Amino acid sequence: MSDRNQRSGLFSGLFAVVFAFGQSRGLGIDDMAAASGLSPLEIMNPDKRFPDRAMLALWKLIIQTDKD
């Protein structure tokens, strides 16, 4: 992996916050992991960065299933 790829993407902490928000809205871990293309273990890795598309997919799932 190039140095540029290691620095690009979203921090896992930000992703974990959105993941926790999804859980608070009733979404299951497996559903959110599948939608984002990531495993729950990957999300817990503090050194990992995630592609923007994973966050976008997670937000889309949250919006689609939000009842408020």
Secondary structure, DSSP 8 states (H G I E B T S, - for coil): --HHHHHSSEEHHHHHHHHHHHHHTT--HHHHHHHHT--HHHHT-TT-EE-HHHHHHHHHHHHHH---
